[in-house]
Amino acid sequence: MEKRIKEYNAIKANDPTELSSLMQAAINEGWQPFGSIAIGVLPSRIYYVQALVKYED
């Protein structure tokens, strides 16, 4: 049976440690990681993004 996504969100952090902490909190709230971590590059900094989903029951 195919799972259907009911909610989508993303978290952004300034470093991998912060992303890990935010991810753990999100997982504890029922979110699941979706895809790989993306790394964004701006002229003044690098940031890390992880997509999150909640599936229908």
Rosetta blueprint (number, residue, H / E / L):
1 M L
2 E L
3 K L
4 R L
5 I E
6 K E
7 E E
8 Y E
9 N E
10 A E
11 I E
12 K E
13 A E
14 N L
15 D L
16 P H
17 T H
18 E H
19 L H
20 S H
21 S H
22 L H
23 M H
24 Q H
25 A H
26 A H
27 I H
28 N H
29 E L
30 G L
31 W L
32 Q E
33 P E
34 F E
35 G E
36 S E
37 I E
38 A E
39 I E
40 G E
41 V E
42 L L
43 P L
44 S L
45 R L
46 I E
47 Y E
48 Y E
49 V E
50 Q E
51 A E
52 L E
53 V E
54 K E
55 Y E
56 E L
57 D L
